[in-house]
Amino acid sequence: MSAARPALHVGDTIAFDGGEHQVVGLAGTAVRLRSDTGAEQVVFAGHLMAAPDFALLDGRTAPPVEPFGLLEALPAEAVAEAERWRDHIVEVETGRPPGAAEGAGPRAGYDPATTSLAERQRAKAAELKVTARTIENKRARYAAQGLWGLVDQRAARTFDVAGQADARLVEVLRELIAEETDASTGTRSRLMRRAVKRLKERHGAGTVPMPGRSAFYALIDRLAAGRHTFGSAVTRRQTANRPKGVFTPTFASRPGQQVQIDSTPIDVMVLAADGVPVRADLTIAVDVATRTICAAVLRPVGTKAVDASLLLAKMLVPEPMRPGWAESLRMSASRLPHRALMDIDARMREAAARPVIVPEQVVIDHGKVFVSETFTRACERLGISVQPARKDTPTDKGVVEATFSAIKTLFAQNVAGFKGANTQLRGRDVAGVWMLEELQELLDEWLIVGWAHRPHDALRDPHAARVKLTPNERYAALVAVAGYLPVTLDSSDYLELLPVKWRTINSYGIRIEHRTYDCGELGPLRRQHSGLAGKRGLWEVHYDPYDLAQVYVRTTEGWITAPWTHKAMVSGPFADFTWNHARALARSRGDGAVTETDIARALDELLTRAEHGPDRAGARVVARTRTAAAAHRPVPAHPAATDPAAADLMDPPAAEPAAAVGGEVVPFGVFDADAEAERWL
């Protein structure tokens, strides 16, 4: 409970500025003070009450604000009983109960004009068949704590996860549960047998009282909550490997500021060149600021270092439109600022709706794919800073890890040959249907129609949390900014008046209306029961509807302030313009350029084609793949340019793919990324 809040009145004596003063006048927010020496001064009330040595030495005090959140957590019967007692106490003190009809007089024996307070207390005790001491205690608690003081505290008791179990047994069980992290998954009976044996070794046989079998199992379940002790061993180790501190999100305020790269096997069987079904590795680069998948490369399992170099090469050039792709996939039909980008880079005329993002920093793991000299030289040559993630810390590149999961859900499971994440999820006779090159073609098309145009949950407007932007909309908002370069109330009283939400404290923090709040003080409370059985163990969270930058969590130790995990981004220099522009883009959907219906139709056609496999008779995909490969391949330097003697020995050069701009022919300039990457070896 919060302490009583001081209320200033004329005539009160206060401590301020190293001496005692008397309040001789109040005018608005100004307070006139007179010191012991007779000197007078006028100070603002806010300055006065915020002074470190301010104290009210005498005077009346106002009652504290009731803890409305705690009252809401109580059973309805307990609150109703407290309210009944409140009505009786008010009648004792004033002579009339709350809600009495206007003009109605006091009941007999409760008229303050003819009876004393002690007489009214005795009358109420006789009416309720309790002692006068009980009425007096109830009055005192109501005066000090309000309605909360009249609540039966048995209904407000918190829940102890250990219950009535012996502390020595609880200690041993916690040790054994921690030891199960790296062990193979066992049963509760095994843990129970080990606990009994360890207690016998430490304290002797029969020293520690043991609960019954059912109660023992229930105790184990409560102590192991959230740790997957008897579930998946992989999940258990991953949970134990989570950072102990706050889950700090990765911030990026402009495209390319940070790009995360990683590789993982894709859950689709593909056909090797000899027709044998094999697995493939998927390597992707994800821009943190826009969540754009800048590039994705499929290779047979055992990706070599050149694949990472290839990924960088693919990131730095526009994605050309392929034969057979829907017109709605063109950059000119997307939300990207096509005209502005085309004025800078003519290759954008025939480009697909995938933004070109030049990375400034690349975050990598310690796998053999990325720490090779090949990749290091490639990044050094392109002027890219390489930031290695810490070993066994996937949260250092959580954006790309989450993107892999999304690719599995949105793309891989809709492709013929999907085999599931493990053998337990695998169907019967799963075989490869697509060639590796064909699956790469499908993936490239899906990255535009199924990802770049799909609203992303991490790209929400902080001022309108229900509005989700697509990666392309987010890029359009950021590129416009960054440019295209390839007293009164005590603090506890104030919190009591704020609206309340009941939430679970998860590993990532607290989520309210699509926003996540977290801080270090929440560490010991993650995935724990709040002790409030009336709210099923949820925690009381107060928030200010006009300031969503933080929330306030009530604990047994006091209040914890948890900031919004994206607060730093919103207060950044690009925040206002960026999000205003983003909201305008979201509101302008359906302006005639390209509708969501067009994109949805193209996506459905893509996934339907992927699910049923390629058209071998027409060989459409193979032809399109070869055509696209030819479009990517640049014309090699002609030997005759440097060696006139060799001119007679050369065939006439092939025409270079070009895009017409007015009357001028501008070379498209898209190079062969595979060949370029090989030159970096």
C-alpha positions as CSV (number, residue, x, y, z in Angstrom):
1,M,0.0,0.0,0.0
2,S,1.2,3.5,-0.8
3,A,1.7,6.0,2.1
4,A,-0.7,8.8,2.7
5,R,-0.2,11.7,0.4
6,P,0.4,15.2,2.0
7,A,-2.1,17.9,1.3
8,L,-1.0,21.5,1.8
9,H,-3.3,23.9,3.6
10,V,-2.8,27.5,4.8
11,G,-1.3,27.3,8.2
12,D,0.7,24.1,7.7
13,T,4.3,23.9,8.7
14,I,6.8,22.4,6.2
15,A,10.5,21.7,5.9
16,F,12.0,23.3,2.8
17,D,15.4,24.7,1.7
18,G,17.1,23.8,5.0
19,G,14.6,25.3,7.3
20,E,11.0,25.4,8.6
21,H,8.4,27.5,6.9
22,Q,4.7,28.2,7.4
23,V,2.2,28.2,4.5
24,V,0.6,31.6,4.6
25,G,-1.1,31.7,1.2
26,L,-2.1,29.6,-1.8
27,A,-2.9,31.0,-5.2
28,G,-3.1,28.6,-8.1
29,T,0.2,26.8,-8.4
30,A,2.0,29.4,-6.2
31,V,2.7,28.9,-2.5
32,R,3.6,31.8,-0.2
33,L,6.0,30.7,2.6
34,R,7.1,32.5,5.8
35,S,10.3,31.4,7.5
36,D,11.1,31.4,11.2
37,T,12.9,34.7,10.7
38,G,9.8,36.3,9.2
39,A,11.1,36.3,5.6
40,E,8.5,35.5,2.9
41,Q,8.9,33.9,-0.5
42,V,6.7,32.6,-3.2
43,V,7.5,29.3,-4.9
44,F,5.8,27.1,-7.4
45,A,4.1,24.1,-5.9
46,G,5.8,21.7,-8.3
47,H,9.2,23.0,-7.3
48,L,8.3,22.9,-3.6
49,M,7.1,19.3,-3.6
50,A,10.0,18.1,-5.8
51,A,12.6,19.5,-3.4
52,P,14.7,16.7,-1.8
53,D,14.2,18.1,1.8
54,F,10.4,18.8,1.4
55,A,8.3,17.4,4.2
56,L,5.0,18.2,5.7
57,L,5.7,18.6,9.5
58,D,2.0,19.0,10.5
59,G,-1.4,19.3,8.9
60,R,-4.0,17.0,7.5
61,T,-3.4,14.1,5.2
62,A,-5.5,12.9,2.3
63,P,-6.3,9.2,2.0
64,P,-4.2,7.2,-0.5
65,V,-5.5,6.0,-3.9
66,E,-6.9,2.5,-3.6
67,P,-5.2,-0.3,-5.5
68,F,-7.9,-0.9,-8.1
69,G,-5.9,-3.5,-9.9
70,L,-5.5,-5.7,-6.9
71,L,-9.2,-5.3,-6.1
72,E,-10.0,-6.5,-9.7
73,A,-8.0,-9.7,-9.1
74,L,-10.0,-10.7,-6.0
75,P,-13.0,-13.0,-6.2
76,A,-16.3,-11.2,-6.6
77,E,-17.6,-12.5,-3.3
78,A,-14.6,-11.0,-1.4
79,V,-15.1,-7.6,-3.0
80,A,-18.8,-7.6,-2.4
81,E,-18.2,-8.4,1.3
82,A,-15.7,-5.5,1.6
83,E,-18.2,-3.2,0.0
84,R,-20.8,-4.3,2.5
85,W,-18.5,-3.4,5.3
86,R,-17.8,-0.1,3.7
87,D,-21.4,0.8,3.7
88,H,-21.7,0.0,7.4
89,I,-18.5,2.1,8.3
90,V,-19.8,5.1,6.3
91,E,-23.1,4.9,8.1
92,V,-21.3,4.8,11.5
93,E,-19.2,7.9,10.6
94,T,-21.8,10.0,8.7
95,G,-25.2,8.6,9.9
96,R,-26.3,7.7,6.4
97,P,-25.1,4.7,4.2
98,P,-23.9,5.3,0.6
99,G,-26.7,5.4,-1.9
100,A,-29.4,6.6,0.6
101,A,-32.3,8.4,-0.9
102,E,-32.2,12.1,-1.1
103,G,-33.8,13.7,1.9
104,A,-33.8,10.5,3.9
105,G,-32.7,11.0,7.5
106,P,-30.4,8.8,9.6
107,R,-31.8,5.6,11.1
108,A,-32.5,5.5,14.8
109,G,-29.2,5.2,16.8
110,Y,-27.1,6.6,13.9
111,D,-27.9,10.3,14.0
112,P,-24.7,12.3,14.6
113,A,-26.7,15.1,16.1
114,T,-28.0,13.0,18.9
115,T,-25.5,10.2,19.3
116,S,-21.7,10.0,19.7
117,L,-19.3,8.1,17.6
118,A,-18.9,5.5,20.3
119,E,-22.7,5.0,20.6
120,R,-23.0,4.6,16.8
121,Q,-20.2,2.0,16.9
122,R,-22.0,0.0,19.7
123,A,-25.2,0.2,17.7
124,K,-23.6,-1.1,14.6
125,A,-21.9,-3.9,16.6
126,A,-25.2,-5.0,18.0
127,E,-26.8,-4.9,14.5
128,L,-24.1,-7.0,13.0
129,K,-23.6,-9.2,16.1
130,V,-19.9,-8.4,16.4
131,T,-17.9,-6.6,19.0
132,A,-17.4,-2.9,19.2
133,R,-13.7,-3.5,18.9
134,T,-14.3,-5.1,15.5
135,I,-16.1,-2.0,14.2
136,E,-13.4,0.2,15.5
137,N,-10.7,-1.8,13.8
138,K,-12.6,-1.8,10.5
139,R,-12.9,2.0,10.7
140,A,-9.2,2.4,11.3
141,R,-8.3,0.1,8.4
142,Y,-10.8,1.9,6.1
143,A,-9.4,5.3,7.0
144,A,-5.8,4.1,6.3
145,Q,-6.3,1.9,3.3
146,G,-9.7,2.5,1.8
147,L,-11.7,-0.4,0.5
148,W,-8.6,-2.6,0.4
149,G,-8.4,-2.4,4.2
150,L,-11.8,-4.1,4.5
151,V,-10.9,-7.0,2.2
152,D,-10.6,-10.5,3.9
153,Q,-6.8,-11.0,3.4
154,R,-7.3,-14.7,3.1
155,A,-8.7,-14.1,-0.4
156,A,-5.7,-11.9,-1.3
157,R,-3.0,-14.4,-0.4
158,T,-0.5,-15.0,-3.1
159,F,0.3,-18.5,-4.6
160,D,3.5,-20.2,-3.5
161,V,4.7,-22.6,-6.3
162,A,6.3,-24.9,-3.7
163,G,3.1,-25.2,-1.7
164,Q,3.6,-27.0,1.6
165,A,6.6,-29.0,0.4
166,D,9.7,-29.2,2.5
167,A,12.3,-26.6,1.5
168,R,15.0,-29.3,1.3
169,L,12.9,-31.3,-1.2
170,V,12.3,-28.1,-3.3
171,E,16.0,-27.4,-3.4
172,V,16.9,-30.8,-4.6
173,L,14.2,-30.8,-7.3
174,R,15.4,-27.5,-8.7
175,E,18.9,-28.9,-8.9
176,L,17.8,-32.0,-10.7
177,I,15.6,-30.1,-13.1
178,A,18.6,-27.9,-14.0
179,E,20.7,-31.0,-14.6
180,E,18.1,-32.3,-17.1
181,T,18.9,-29.6,-19.6
182,D,21.6,-31.5,-21.5
183,A,20.4,-35.0,-20.6
184,S,18.1,-37.2,-22.7
185,T,14.4,-36.6,-21.9
186,G,13.1,-38.8,-19.1
187,T,10.0,-39.2,-17.1
188,R,8.8,-37.7,-13.8
189,S,9.2,-41.0,-12.1
190,R,12.9,-41.0,-12.9
191,L,13.3,-37.5,-11.5
192,M,11.3,-38.5,-8.4
193,R,13.6,-41.6,-7.8
194,R,16.7,-39.4,-8.2
195,A,15.3,-36.8,-5.8
196,V,14.6,-39.5,-3.1
197,K,18.1,-40.9,-3.5
198,R,19.8,-37.5,-3.3
199,L,17.8,-36.5,-0.2
200,K,18.8,-39.8,1.4
201,E,22.5,-39.1,0.7
202,R,22.3,-35.6,2.1
203,H,20.0,-35.8,5.1
204,G,19.6,-39.5,5.8
205,A,16.7,-41.9,5.2
206,G,13.3,-40.7,6.4
207,T,14.5,-37.3,7.5
208,V,12.7,-35.2,4.8
209,P,8.9,-35.7,4.6
210,M,7.8,-36.8,1.2
211,P,4.5,-35.9,-0.5
212,G,2.3,-38.5,-2.0
213,R,2.9,-39.7,-5.6
214,S,0.2,-37.4,-7.2
215,A,1.3,-34.4,-5.1
216,F,5.0,-35.2,-5.9
217,Y,4.2,-35.1,-9.7
218,A,2.2,-31.9,-9.3
219,L,5.2,-30.3,-7.4
220,I,7.6,-31.3,-10.2
221,D,5.3,-29.9,-12.9
222,R,5.1,-26.5,-11.1
223,L,8.9,-26.3,-10.6
224,A,9.6,-27.3,-14.2
225,A,7.1,-24.9,-15.7
226,G,8.4,-23.3,-18.9
227,R,11.6,-25.4,-19.1
228,H,10.4,-28.4,-21.2
229,T,12.0,-30.8,-18.8
230,F,9.9,-33.7,-20.0
231,G,9.4,-32.5,-23.6
232,S,11.7,-32.0,-26.6
233,A,15.4,-32.1,-25.7
234,V,16.2,-29.6,-28.4
235,T,13.6,-27.1,-27.2
236,R,14.9,-27.6,-23.6
237,R,18.4,-26.8,-24.6
238,Q,17.3,-23.8,-26.7
239,T,15.3,-22.4,-23.8
240,A,18.2,-22.8,-21.4
241,N,20.5,-21.1,-24.0
242,R,18.4,-17.9,-24.1
243,P,20.2,-14.8,-22.8
244,K,19.6,-14.0,-19.2
245,G,19.3,-10.3,-19.9
246,V,16.8,-8.3,-21.8
247,F,15.9,-9.4,-25.4
248,T,17.2,-6.2,-27.1
249,P,15.8,-5.8,-30.6
250,T,18.1,-4.9,-33.5
251,F,17.6,-1.4,-34.7
252,A,18.2,0.0,-38.1
253,S,17.0,3.3,-39.4
254,R,18.0,3.0,-43.1
255,P,18.2,0.3,-45.7
256,G,21.4,-1.6,-45.6
257,Q,22.5,-0.3,-42.2
258,Q,22.6,-4.0,-41.0
259,V,22.1,-7.1,-43.1
260,Q,22.0,-10.5,-41.5
261,I,23.2,-13.6,-43.4
262,D,22.7,-17.2,-42.5
263,S,22.3,-20.6,-44.0
264,T,20.0,-23.6,-43.2
265,P,18.7,-26.7,-44.9
266,I,15.4,-26.1,-46.7
267,D,12.7,-28.7,-46.0
268,V,12.2,-29.6,-49.6
269,M,13.7,-32.6,-51.5
270,V,15.2,-31.5,-54.9
271,L,16.5,-33.5,-57.8
272,A,20.2,-33.5,-58.4
273,A,21.6,-33.4,-61.9
274,D,21.6,-37.2,-62.0
275,G,18.0,-37.4,-60.8
276,V,18.7,-38.5,-57.2
277,P,16.7,-36.7,-54.5
278,V,18.9,-34.6,-52.3
279,R,18.5,-31.9,-49.7
280,A,19.4,-28.3,-50.4
281,D,20.9,-25.5,-48.3
282,L,19.2,-22.1,-48.4
283,T,21.4,-19.0,-47.8
284,I,19.6,-15.7,-47.4
285,A,20.4,-12.1,-46.6
286,V,17.8,-10.1,-44.7
287,D,17.8,-6.3,-44.3
288,V,16.9,-5.5,-40.7
289,A,15.4,-2.1,-41.4
290,T,12.9,-3.2,-44.1
291,R,12.8,-7.0,-43.5
292,T,13.6,-7.3,-47.3
293,I,15.1,-10.6,-48.3
294,C,17.8,-9.1,-50.4
295,A,18.9,-12.3,-52.0
296,A,18.5,-16.1,-51.6
297,V,20.6,-18.8,-53.0
298,L,19.9,-22.6,-53.1
299,R,22.8,-25.0,-53.3
300,P,23.1,-28.8,-52.5
301,V,23.8,-29.6,-48.8
302,G,27.4,-28.6,-47.9
303,T,27.3,-25.0,-49.1
304,K,30.7,-23.7,-50.1
305,A,32.1,-20.3,-49.4
306,V,31.5,-19.1,-52.9
307,D,27.8,-19.3,-52.2
308,A,28.0,-16.4,-49.7
309,S,30.0,-14.4,-52.2
310,L,27.3,-15.2,-54.7
311,L,24.7,-13.9,-52.3
312,L,26.5,-10.5,-52.0
313,A,26.7,-10.3,-55.8
314,K,23.0,-10.9,-56.2
315,M,22.2,-8.2,-53.6
316,L,23.9,-5.5,-55.5
317,V,22.0,-5.7,-58.8
318,P,18.3,-5.3,-59.6
319,E,16.3,-8.4,-60.0
320,P,15.2,-8.5,-63.7
321,M,11.8,-9.5,-64.8
322,R,11.7,-13.1,-66.1
323,P,9.7,-14.4,-69.0
324,G,6.3,-15.6,-67.7
325,W,6.2,-13.4,-64.6
326,A,3.0,-11.5,-64.0
327,E,3.1,-7.8,-64.8
328,S,2.1,-7.0,-61.2
329,L,5.6,-8.1,-60.2
330,R,7.3,-5.2,-62.0
331,M,8.9,-2.5,-59.9
332,S,6.9,0.1,-61.8
333,A,3.6,-1.6,-60.5
334,S,4.8,-1.7,-56.9
335,R,4.9,0.6,-53.9
336,L,8.6,1.3,-54.5
337,P,9.6,4.8,-55.7
338,H,10.2,3.5,-59.2
339,R,10.5,6.8,-61.0
340,A,12.9,8.3,-58.6
341,L,15.0,5.2,-58.5
342,M,15.0,4.9,-62.3
343,D,16.4,8.5,-62.7
344,I,19.4,7.3,-60.7
345,D,19.7,3.8,-62.0
346,A,18.4,3.1,-65.5
347,R,18.4,-0.7,-64.8
348,M,15.3,-0.2,-62.7
349,R,13.2,0.2,-65.9
350,E,13.0,-3.6,-66.5
351,A,13.5,-4.6,-62.8
352,A,11.2,-6.7,-60.7
353,A,9.7,-5.3,-57.4
354,R,12.7,-6.2,-55.2
355,P,14.7,-3.2,-53.9
356,V,18.4,-3.1,-54.3
357,I,20.0,-2.7,-50.9
358,V,23.7,-2.0,-50.5
359,P,24.8,-3.4,-47.1
360,E,26.9,-1.3,-44.7
361,Q,27.3,-4.1,-42.1
362,V,26.8,-7.8,-42.4
363,V,26.2,-10.0,-39.3
364,I,27.3,-13.5,-39.7
365,D,27.7,-16.6,-37.5
366,H,30.7,-18.8,-37.0
367,G,29.8,-21.4,-39.6
368,K,32.3,-22.5,-42.2
369,V,30.2,-20.8,-44.9
370,F,31.0,-17.3,-43.8
371,V,34.3,-17.2,-41.9
372,S,36.2,-18.3,-44.9
373,E,38.8,-16.1,-46.6
374,T,36.7,-16.0,-49.7
375,F,33.8,-14.3,-48.0
376,T,36.1,-11.9,-46.0
377,R,37.9,-10.8,-49.2
378,A,34.5,-10.2,-50.9
379,C,33.2,-8.0,-48.1
380,E,36.5,-6.1,-47.9
381,R,36.4,-5.4,-51.6
382,L,32.8,-4.2,-51.5
383,G,33.4,-2.0,-48.5
384,I,31.2,-4.0,-46.2
385,S,31.8,-4.3,-42.4
386,V,31.6,-7.8,-41.1
387,Q,30.2,-8.3,-37.6
388,P,30.5,-11.9,-36.3
389,A,27.8,-13.1,-33.9
390,R,28.7,-14.7,-30.6
391,K,29.1,-18.4,-30.6
392,D,26.0,-20.4,-29.7
393,T,24.0,-17.2,-29.6
394,P,21.3,-17.3,-32.3
395,T,19.6,-14.2,-30.8
396,D,22.5,-12.1,-32.2
397,K,20.9,-12.6,-35.6
398,G,17.3,-13.2,-34.6
399,V,15.9,-11.5,-37.7
400,V,17.3,-13.9,-40.2
401,E,16.5,-16.9,-37.9
402,A,12.8,-15.8,-37.7
403,T,12.8,-15.3,-41.5
404,F,13.8,-18.9,-42.1
405,S,10.8,-20.0,-40.1
406,A,8.5,-17.8,-42.2
407,I,9.9,-19.2,-45.4
408,K,9.1,-22.7,-44.2
409,T,5.5,-21.7,-43.4
410,L,4.8,-19.5,-46.4
411,F,6.8,-21.2,-49.1
412,A,8.4,-24.5,-48.4
413,Q,5.3,-26.4,-47.1
414,N,3.4,-25.5,-50.3
415,V,6.1,-26.9,-52.6
416,A,5.9,-30.5,-54.0
417,G,8.6,-32.5,-52.3
418,F,8.1,-30.9,-48.9
419,K,9.5,-33.4,-46.3
420,G,8.8,-31.7,-43.0
421,A,11.3,-30.6,-40.3
422,N,12.0,-34.2,-39.1
423,T,11.1,-37.8,-39.6
424,Q,8.1,-37.6,-37.3
425,L,6.5,-34.9,-39.6
426,R,7.5,-36.6,-42.9
427,G,5.0,-38.2,-45.2
428,R,5.3,-41.5,-46.9
429,D,7.4,-41.8,-50.1
430,V,8.5,-38.2,-50.2
431,A,10.6,-37.7,-53.3
432,G,12.1,-34.7,-55.1
433,V,10.0,-33.2,-57.9
434,W,11.8,-30.0,-58.8
435,M,15.3,-29.6,-60.1
436,L,17.5,-27.3,-58.0
437,E,17.5,-24.6,-60.7
438,E,13.7,-24.8,-61.0
439,L,13.2,-24.5,-57.3
440,Q,15.5,-21.5,-57.3
441,E,13.3,-19.9,-60.0
442,L,10.2,-20.5,-57.9
443,L,11.9,-19.0,-54.8
444,D,13.0,-15.9,-56.7
445,E,9.5,-15.3,-57.9
446,W,8.0,-16.0,-54.4
447,L,10.3,-13.5,-52.8
448,I,8.7,-10.8,-54.8
449,V,5.0,-11.8,-54.9
450,G,4.8,-13.7,-51.6
451,W,7.2,-11.8,-49.3
452,A,7.9,-8.2,-50.6
453,H,4.2,-7.5,-51.0
454,R,3.1,-9.2,-47.8
455,P,2.5,-7.1,-44.6
456,H,5.1,-7.9,-42.0
457,D,4.4,-8.1,-38.3
458,A,7.6,-6.4,-37.3
459,L,6.9,-3.4,-39.6
460,R,4.2,-1.8,-37.6
461,D,3.4,1.9,-37.3
462,P,4.1,2.7,-33.6
463,H,1.3,5.4,-33.7
464,A,-1.2,2.9,-35.3
465,A,-0.1,-0.5,-34.1
466,R,-2.7,-2.4,-36.2
467,V,-1.2,-1.1,-39.4
468,K,1.4,-3.4,-40.8
469,L,3.7,-2.3,-43.7
470,T,5.1,-4.6,-46.4
471,P,8.9,-4.7,-46.9
472,N,8.5,-2.7,-50.0
473,E,6.4,0.0,-48.3
474,R,8.9,0.2,-45.5
475,Y,11.7,0.6,-48.0
476,A,9.8,3.4,-49.8
477,A,9.4,5.2,-46.5
478,L,13.1,4.9,-45.5
479,V,14.7,5.5,-48.9
480,A,12.9,8.9,-49.0
481,V,14.7,9.9,-45.9
482,A,18.1,8.1,-46.2
483,G,18.5,8.5,-49.9
484,Y,19.2,5.8,-52.4
485,L,22.9,5.0,-52.1
486,P,23.6,1.9,-54.3
487,V,3.2,16.7,-8.3
488,T,0.7,16.4,-7.4
489,L,0.2,12.8,-7.3
490,D,2.8,10.5,-5.8
491,S,4.2,8.2,-8.4
492,S,2.6,5.1,-7.0
493,D,-0.8,6.9,-6.8
494,Y,-0.5,7.9,-10.4
495,L,0.2,4.4,-11.4
496,E,-2.8,3.1,-9.5
497,L,-5.1,5.3,-11.6
498,L,-3.8,4.0,-14.9
499,P,-5.7,1.4,-16.9
500,V,-4.8,-2.2,-16.2
501,K,-4.0,-5.2,-18.5
502,W,-3.4,-8.7,-17.3
503,R,-0.6,-10.3,-19.1
504,T,1.9,-13.2,-18.9
505,I,5.6,-12.3,-18.6
506,N,7.1,-14.3,-21.4
507,S,10.7,-14.9,-22.4
508,Y,10.6,-11.9,-24.7
509,G,8.7,-9.7,-22.2
510,I,5.1,-8.4,-22.1
511,R,3.0,-7.9,-25.2
512,I,0.2,-5.4,-25.3
513,E,-1.6,-4.5,-28.6
514,H,1.2,-5.8,-30.8
515,R,3.9,-4.0,-28.8
516,T,6.5,-5.7,-26.7
517,Y,7.8,-4.3,-23.4
518,D,10.8,-5.7,-21.6
519,C,13.6,-4.8,-19.1
520,G,16.2,-6.6,-17.0
521,E,14.1,-6.5,-13.8
522,L,11.6,-8.9,-15.4
523,G,14.2,-11.6,-15.6
524,P,13.3,-13.6,-12.5
525,L,9.6,-13.3,-13.3
526,R,9.6,-14.7,-16.8
527,R,7.2,-17.6,-17.3
528,Q,6.4,-17.5,-13.6
529,H,3.0,-17.5,-11.8
530,S,2.1,-14.1,-10.3
531,G,0.5,-15.7,-7.3
532,L,-2.9,-14.3,-8.1
533,A,-5.1,-17.3,-8.5
534,G,-8.1,-15.2,-9.4
535,K,-6.3,-14.1,-12.6
536,R,-4.8,-17.5,-13.4
537,G,-1.3,-16.4,-12.6
538,L,-1.3,-13.3,-14.9
539,W,0.6,-10.2,-13.9
540,E,-1.0,-6.8,-13.3
541,V,0.3,-4.3,-15.9
542,H,-0.6,-0.6,-15.9
543,Y,-0.2,1.6,-19.0
544,D,-0.8,5.2,-20.0
545,P,-3.0,5.4,-23.1
546,Y,-1.3,8.6,-24.1
547,D,2.2,7.5,-23.5
548,L,2.8,3.9,-24.7
549,A,6.6,4.1,-24.4
550,Q,6.5,2.1,-21.2
551,V,4.3,0.0,-18.9
552,Y,4.4,-0.6,-15.2
553,V,4.3,-4.1,-13.7
554,R,3.2,-4.6,-10.1
555,T,5.3,-7.1,-8.1
556,T,5.5,-8.0,-4.5
557,E,8.6,-5.9,-4.3
558,G,7.1,-2.8,-5.9
559,W,6.6,-1.4,-9.4
560,I,8.8,-2.3,-12.4
561,T,8.9,0.0,-15.4
562,A,9.3,-1.9,-18.6
563,P,10.1,0.2,-21.7
564,W,8.9,-0.6,-25.3
565,T,11.5,-2.6,-27.0
566,H,11.4,-0.3,-30.1
567,K,11.4,3.0,-28.1
568,A,14.9,3.9,-29.4
569,M,13.8,3.6,-33.0
570,V,10.8,5.8,-32.6
571,S,12.8,8.6,-30.9
572,G,15.5,8.4,-33.6
573,P,16.1,11.2,-36.1
574,F,14.1,9.6,-38.9
575,A,11.1,8.6,-36.8
576,D,8.6,11.3,-37.5
577,F,9.0,11.6,-41.2
578,T,9.5,7.9,-41.7
579,W,6.3,6.8,-40.0
580,N,4.2,9.7,-41.4
581,H,5.2,8.7,-44.9
582,A,4.6,5.0,-44.1
583,R,1.1,5.7,-42.8
584,A,0.4,7.6,-46.0
585,L,1.5,4.7,-48.1
586,A,-0.7,2.3,-46.1
587,R,-3.7,4.6,-46.5
588,S,-3.1,4.9,-50.3
589,R,-3.6,1.2,-51.0
590,G,-6.0,0.6,-53.8
591,D,-5.1,3.8,-55.8
592,G,-5.1,2.0,-59.1
593,A,-1.4,1.1,-59.4
594,V,-1.7,-2.5,-58.3
595,T,-4.2,-3.9,-55.9
596,E,-3.8,-6.6,-53.3
597,T,-6.1,-8.7,-55.4
598,D,-3.5,-8.7,-58.2
599,I,-0.8,-9.7,-55.8
600,A,-2.9,-12.4,-54.1
601,R,-3.9,-13.9,-57.4
602,A,-0.2,-14.1,-58.5
603,L,0.7,-15.6,-55.2
604,D,-2.0,-18.2,-55.4
605,E,-0.9,-19.1,-58.9
606,L,2.7,-19.4,-57.8
607,L,1.9,-21.7,-54.8
608,T,-0.5,-23.8,-56.9
609,R,2.2,-24.3,-59.5
610,A,4.7,-25.2,-56.8
611,E,2.4,-27.7,-55.2
612,H,1.7,-29.7,-58.4
613,G,5.2,-29.7,-59.7
614,P,6.6,-28.5,-63.0
615,D,5.1,-29.0,-66.5
616,R,7.5,-31.4,-68.0
617,A,5.7,-31.5,-71.3
618,G,6.0,-27.8,-72.0
619,A,9.3,-27.4,-70.0
620,R,8.2,-23.9,-69.2
621,V,10.3,-23.5,-66.1
622,V,13.4,-24.9,-67.7
623,A,13.1,-22.5,-70.6
624,R,12.4,-19.6,-68.3
625,T,15.4,-20.5,-66.2
626,R,17.7,-20.6,-69.2
627,T,16.3,-17.3,-70.5
628,A,16.8,-15.7,-67.2
629,A,20.4,-17.0,-66.9
630,A,21.1,-15.6,-70.3
631,A,19.7,-12.2,-69.2
632,H,22.0,-12.2,-66.3
633,R,25.1,-13.1,-68.3
634,P,27.1,-10.0,-69.4
635,V,29.1,-9.8,-72.6
636,P,32.8,-10.6,-71.9
637,A,35.4,-8.1,-72.8
638,H,36.3,-8.4,-76.5
639,P,39.9,-9.4,-77.0
640,A,40.1,-7.2,-80.1
641,A,39.8,-4.2,-77.8
642,T,43.2,-4.8,-76.4
643,D,44.8,-7.0,-79.0
644,P,44.2,-5.9,-82.6
645,A,45.9,-9.0,-83.9
646,A,43.3,-11.2,-82.3
647,A,40.4,-9.4,-84.0
648,D,40.5,-11.6,-87.0
649,L,40.4,-14.8,-84.9
650,M,37.2,-13.8,-83.0
651,D,33.5,-14.4,-83.9
652,P,31.3,-11.3,-84.0
653,P,30.1,-10.4,-80.5
654,A,26.5,-11.1,-79.4
655,A,24.2,-8.2,-78.7
656,E,24.1,-7.0,-75.1
657,P,20.7,-6.9,-73.4
658,A,19.6,-3.3,-73.2
659,A,16.7,-1.1,-72.2
660,A,15.6,1.8,-74.3
661,V,15.3,5.2,-72.5
662,G,13.9,7.7,-75.0
663,G,16.1,7.4,-78.1
664,E,19.1,6.2,-76.2
665,V,19.9,2.5,-75.6
666,V,21.1,2.0,-72.0
667,P,22.8,-1.4,-71.3
668,F,20.9,-3.3,-68.6
669,G,24.2,-4.1,-66.9
670,V,23.1,-7.1,-64.9
671,F,26.2,-9.3,-64.5
672,D,26.5,-13.1,-64.0
673,A,26.7,-13.3,-60.2
674,D,28.1,-16.9,-60.3
675,A,30.9,-15.9,-62.5
676,E,31.6,-12.8,-60.6
677,A,31.7,-14.7,-57.3
678,E,34.1,-17.2,-58.8
679,R,36.5,-14.4,-59.7
680,W,36.7,-13.5,-56.0
681,L,38.2,-16.8,-55.1
